[in-house]
Amino acid sequence: MAQSSPAPAGLSSLLQAAGPSYFLVSALARLPLSMLVIGALTAVVGVSGNVAAGGAVAAIAGIGVAVGAPLSGLASDRFGQRPTLLVSAVLYVAALIAFLLAAPGAEHGVTPALALAAAGAGVVVPQAGPMTRVRWIRRWAGRPADARSLDAAQGYESTVDELSFVLGPAAVGVIAALWGGTVPLLVALVLTAIFIPWFALHSTSAYGSRAHAAVPLPGTPAPADTAGTDAAGADAASADAADGDVPAAPSSPRSVPWALLGLLLLGMLSIGSVFGSLATVSTALADETGHQGTGGLIYSTLGLTSGLAALSVSRWPARWSIQGRWLACAALLLPALSLLWLAREPWHLAVGLLLVGAPIGPVLVTVFSAAGTRTPAHRLGLVMTLLSAGITLGTSLGNWLGGELALSGGHGTALWVTFGSGVALLLAGALFAVASQRRRRGSEVHAVADMHTVS
């Protein structure tokens, strides 16, 4: 019986699989999305001076992203990532041009042309982040020896996602301060025109196709022939996959378990709401203490420990199940969030955010990993973009609710949104663990019944 040699675990396996240039390209390809919402607000305020209109178009663009991301995922599942990304790039460039042309008309309110352009930009913005996750899952799913490499990939992608959602808005602010409110969207347009096609045409896009077969990328060794694998081994792997600890095979014909994925989406909404409300809390505390303009810098400390902790997941013991990781990290998150009420100065909050980041990064990795193990190959694009949209929608919700409470009661009152989101994350994890256990038991019962039928 031929055995496949284990792939190198950790970031070295990612470099071997995709090549160094992929990491730069895939990172820069995310910036057009992370710059959109704040870029839309900045552009409208810069050319019209109407802050209310800027906030409205930013909300419209965010809703467009939430609607368009799953549609983009569906298209990539059906037609492949290359055509989906290339068409998205063209449409997004056109939508940004239309938006910039309509922005001056917002002096007296949001015009229909501006609203349509904002919504259109949100719907068609290229979804590079979720699609690169799909590539890693299809590259390594189904082989227990590659589970650590897949965890490393998920940890890396979570880190880059967080950095992009911190650096994107920060870049908008810096560019707007130096060259004007509309320039950030022009930069996003250029980034889209260059890096989205590059990302779409990269060799890894072979794994973005619905018809993907386990063919190694250029420069990676082909797996050894496993045709002789015995039935007992296959049954064991299937059982592990059902329990959520080993990636499911990419060719699995299973239907999408929407009930479980609904709980994963609730988890992502909760994580996004934590992010969004903490951004508002950071800004509010900075303003209250006379440090206006430093809220973004305070908030960025969250990404330091969150990113490092996300990267560490690939080194965690394999016996730690997905459900256990989610519950343990969510439980640790709540006392860390409670400590934020003690903050009286910006540096107090920054230290507190370092503590918050440590458990929340691994939860982000865990939720994406759980989705990857339970989603059939032909629906990976839809599910990954849906979860990514959940983060975006949750961030907008957290921003809005946190802002409303901060206006009435300051940053301490806004923290209730953050803490409530943490409780929702723990509850979603508990429900997911129960549902997964029931699903596993149901699979075992069906397997035993099938064996009796055959005998």
MOGI-V44869 format. One record per pair of residues at least 24 apart in sequence whose C-alpha atoms are under 8 Angstrom apart, sorted by the first residue. I is the first residue (numbers start at 1). J is the second residue. If there is no record, write none. Layout:
BEGIN
[[I & J] [I & J]]
END
This chain:
BEGIN
[[1 & 226] [1 & 228] [1 & 229] [2 & 224] [2 & 225] [2 & 226] [2 & 227] [2 & 228] [2 & 229] [3 & 224] [3 & 225] [3 & 226] [4 & 223] [4 & 224] [4 & 225] [4 & 226] [5 & 145] [5 & 223] [5 & 224] [6 & 145] [6 & 146] [7 & 145] [7 & 146] [7 & 149] [8 & 146] [8 & 149] [9 & 146] [9 & 148] [9 & 149] [9 & 152] [9 & 314] [10 & 148] [10 & 149] [10 & 152] [10 & 153] [10 & 314] [10 & 315] [11 & 149] [11 & 152] [11 & 153] [11 & 156] [13 & 149] [14 & 149] [14 & 152] [14 & 153] [16 & 219] [16 & 220] [17 & 217] [17 & 219] [17 & 220] [18 & 203] [18 & 204] [18 & 217] [22 & 199] [22 & 202] [25 & 195] [25 & 198] [25 & 199] [26 & 128] [26 & 129] [26 & 132] [26 & 195] [26 & 199] [27 & 160] [27 & 164] [28 & 191] [28 & 195] [29 & 128] [29 & 129] [29 & 191] [29 & 192] [29 & 195] [29 & 196] [29 & 199] [30 & 126] [30 & 127] [30 & 128] [30 & 129] [30 & 161] [30 & 164] [31 & 164] [31 & 165] [31 & 168] [31 & 188] [31 & 191] [32 & 125] [32 & 126] [32 & 168] [32 & 188] [32 & 189] [32 & 191] [32 & 192] [33 & 125] [33 & 126] [33 & 127] [34 & 164] [34 & 165] [34 & 168] [34 & 169] [35 & 165] [35 & 168] [35 & 169] [35 & 171] [35 & 172] [35 & 184] [35 & 185] [35 & 188] [36 & 61] [36 & 122] [36 & 185] [36 & 188] [37 & 61] [37 & 62] [38 & 169] [38 & 172] [39 & 169] [39 & 172] [39 & 181] [39 & 182] [39 & 184] [39 & 185] [40 & 118] [40 & 185] [42 & 172] [42 & 176] [42 & 181] [42 & 182] [43 & 100] [43 & 103] [43 & 181] [43 & 182] [43 & 183] [43 & 184] [43 & 185] [44 & 103] [44 & 104] [44 & 106] [44 & 181] [44 & 182] [45 & 181] [46 & 180] [46 & 181] [46 & 182] [47 & 103] [47 & 104] [47 & 181] [47 & 182] [48 & 103] [48 & 104] [48 & 105] [48 & 106] [48 & 107] [49 & 107] [50 & 106] [50 & 107] [50 & 108] [50 & 109] [52 & 109] [53 & 106] [53 & 107] [53 & 109] [53 & 110] [56 & 110] [57 & 110] [57 & 114] [57 & 115] [57 & 118] [58 & 118] [59 & 396] [60 & 115] [60 & 118] [60 & 119] [60 & 122] [61 & 118] [61 & 119] [61 & 120] [61 & 121] [61 & 122] [61 & 123] [62 & 119] [62 & 122] [62 & 392] [62 & 393] [62 & 396] [63 & 119] [63 & 122] [63 & 393] [64 & 118] [64 & 119] [64 & 120] [64 & 121] [64 & 122] [64 & 123] [65 & 119] [65 & 121] [65 & 122] [65 & 123] [65 & 124] [65 & 125] [65 & 389] [65 & 392] [66 & 122] [66 & 123] [66 & 386] [66 & 389] [66 & 390] [66 & 392] [66 & 393] [67 & 123] [67 & 389] [68 & 122] [68 & 123] [68 & 124] [68 & 125] [69 & 123] [69 & 124] [69 & 127] [69 & 385] [69 & 386] [69 & 388] [69 & 389] [70 & 381] [70 & 382] [70 & 383] [70 & 385] [70 & 386] [70 & 389] [71 & 382] [72 & 124] [72 & 126] [72 & 127] [72 & 381] [72 & 382] [72 & 385] [73 & 131] [73 & 380] [73 & 381] [73 & 382] [73 & 383] [73 & 384] [73 & 385] [73 & 386] [74 & 379] [74 & 381] [74 & 382] [76 & 208] [76 & 209] [76 & 210] [76 & 381] [76 & 382] [77 & 208] [77 & 209] [77 & 210] [77 & 378] [77 & 379] [77 & 380] [77 & 381] [77 & 382] [78 & 210] [78 & 378] [79 & 209] [79 & 210] [80 & 208] [80 & 209] [80 & 210] [81 & 131] [81 & 200] [81 & 205] [81 & 208] [81 & 209] [82 & 200] [82 & 201] [82 & 205] [82 & 208] [83 & 200] [85 & 126] [85 & 127] [85 & 128] [85 & 196] [85 & 197] [85 & 200] [86 & 196] [86 & 197] [86 & 200] [88 & 124] [88 & 125] [88 & 126] [89 & 124] [89 & 125] [89 & 126] [89 & 192] [89 & 193] [89 & 196] [89 & 197] [90 & 193] [91 & 121] [91 & 124] [92 & 120] [92 & 121] [92 & 124] [92 & 125] [92 & 126] [92 & 189] [92 & 192] [93 & 189] [93 & 192] [93 & 193] [95 & 120] [95 & 121] [96 & 121] [96 & 185] [96 & 186] [96 & 189] [100 & 182] [126 & 196] [127 & 385] [128 & 196] [128 & 199] [129 & 157] [129 & 161] [130 & 381] [130 & 384] [130 & 385] [130 & 388] [131 & 208] [131 & 381] [131 & 384] [131 & 385] [133 & 157] [133 & 384] [134 & 207] [134 & 208] [134 & 380] [134 & 381] [134 & 384] [135 & 204] [135 & 205] [135 & 206] [135 & 207] [135 & 208] [136 & 207] [137 & 250] [137 & 372] [138 & 207] [138 & 208] [138 & 212] [138 & 214] [138 & 250] [138 & 377] [139 & 207] [139 & 214] [139 & 216] [141 & 247] [141 & 248] [141 & 249] [141 & 250] [141 & 373] [142 & 246] [142 & 247] [142 & 248] [142 & 249] [142 & 250] [143 & 246] [143 & 247] [143 & 249] [144 & 237] [144 & 246] [144 & 247] [147 & 246] [147 & 247] [148 & 314] [148 & 315] [149 & 314] [150 & 314] [151 & 313] [151 & 314] [151 & 365] [151 & 369] [152 & 311] [152 & 312] [152 & 313] [152 & 314] [154 & 365] [154 & 368] [154 & 369] [155 & 307] [155 & 310] [155 & 311] [155 & 312] [155 & 313] [155 & 314] [155 & 362] [155 & 365] [156 & 307] [156 & 310] [156 & 311] [158 & 307] [158 & 310] [158 & 361] [158 & 364] [158 & 365] [159 & 303] [159 & 306] [159 & 307] [159 & 308] [159 & 310] [159 & 311] [159 & 361] [160 & 307] [162 & 303] [162 & 307] [163 & 303] [166 & 300] [166 & 303] [170 & 296] [210 & 377] [210 & 378] [239 & 440] [241 & 373] [241 & 374] [242 & 374] [242 & 439] [242 & 440] [242 & 443] [243 & 436] [243 & 437] [243 & 440] [244 & 321] [244 & 322] [244 & 323] [244 & 370] [244 & 373] [244 & 374] [244 & 436] [245 & 318] [245 & 321] [245 & 322] [245 & 373] [246 & 373] [247 & 372] [247 & 373] [247 & 374] [248 & 372] [248 & 373] [248 & 374] [248 & 375] [248 & 376] [250 & 376] [250 & 377] [251 & 376] [251 & 377] [252 & 376] [252 & 377] [253 & 376] [254 & 375] [254 & 376] [255 & 375] [255 & 376] [256 & 374] [256 & 375] [256 & 376] [256 & 379] [257 & 374] [257 & 375] [260 & 432] [260 & 435] [260 & 436] [261 & 371] [263 & 428] [263 & 429] [263 & 431] [263 & 432] [264 & 367] [264 & 370] [264 & 371] [264 & 387] [264 & 428] [264 & 432] [265 & 386] [265 & 387] [265 & 390] [266 & 390] [266 & 424] [266 & 425] [266 & 428] [267 & 367] [267 & 424] [267 & 425] [267 & 428] [267 & 429] [268 & 364] [268 & 367] [268 & 387] [268 & 388] [268 & 390] [268 & 391] [268 & 394] [269 & 390] [269 & 391] [269 & 392] [269 & 393] [269 & 394] [269 & 395] [270 & 391] [270 & 394] [270 & 421] [270 & 422] [270 & 424] [270 & 425] [271 & 360] [271 & 364] [271 & 391] [271 & 394] [271 & 395] [271 & 421] [271 & 422] [271 & 425] [272 & 390] [272 & 391] [272 & 392] [272 & 393] [272 & 394] [272 & 395] [272 & 396] [272 & 398] [273 & 391] [273 & 394] [273 & 395] [273 & 396] [273 & 397] [273 & 398] [273 & 399] [273 & 417] [273 & 418] [273 & 421] [274 & 394] [274 & 395] [274 & 398] [274 & 417] [274 & 418] [274 & 419] [274 & 421] [274 & 422] [275 & 395] [275 & 398] [276 & 394] [276 & 395] [276 & 396] [276 & 397] [276 & 398] [276 & 399] [276 & 402] [277 & 395] [277 & 398] [277 & 399] [277 & 400] [277 & 401] [277 & 402] [277 & 403] [277 & 414] [277 & 415] [277 & 417] [277 & 418] [278 & 398] [278 & 402] [278 & 415] [278 & 418] [279 & 399] [280 & 399] [280 & 402] [280 & 403] [280 & 406] [280 & 411] [280 & 414] [281 & 402] [281 & 406] [281 & 411] [281 & 412] [281 & 414] [281 & 415] [282 & 346] [282 & 349] [282 & 411] [284 & 406] [284 & 410] [284 & 411] [285 & 344] [285 & 345] [285 & 346] [285 & 410] [285 & 411] [286 & 345] [286 & 346] [288 & 410] [289 & 345] [289 & 346] [291 & 346] [298 & 346] [298 & 347] [298 & 349] [298 & 350] [299 & 350] [299 & 353] [301 & 350] [301 & 351] [301 & 353] [301 & 354] [302 & 350] [302 & 353] [302 & 354] [302 & 356] [302 & 357] [303 & 354] [303 & 357] [304 & 354] [304 & 357] [305 & 354] [305 & 355] [305 & 357] [305 & 358] [305 & 361] [306 & 354] [306 & 356] [306 & 357] [306 & 358] [306 & 359] [306 & 360] [306 & 361] [306 & 362] [307 & 357] [307 & 361] [308 & 358] [308 & 361] [309 & 357] [309 & 358] [309 & 359] [309 & 361] [309 & 362] [310 & 361] [310 & 362] [310 & 364] [310 & 365] [313 & 362] [313 & 365] [322 & 366] [322 & 369] [322 & 370] [323 & 429] [323 & 430] [323 & 432] [323 & 433] [324 & 433] [325 & 362] [325 & 363] [325 & 366] [326 & 362] [326 & 363] [326 & 366] [326 & 367] [326 & 426] [326 & 429] [327 & 426] [327 & 429] [327 & 430] [329 & 359] [329 & 360] [329 & 362] [329 & 363] [330 & 359] [330 & 360] [330 & 363] [330 & 422] [330 & 425] [330 & 426] [330 & 429] [331 & 426] [332 & 359] [333 & 359] [333 & 360] [333 & 422] [334 & 419] [334 & 422] [334 & 423] [337 & 418] [337 & 419] [337 & 422] [338 & 419] [340 & 415] [341 & 412] [341 & 415]]
END
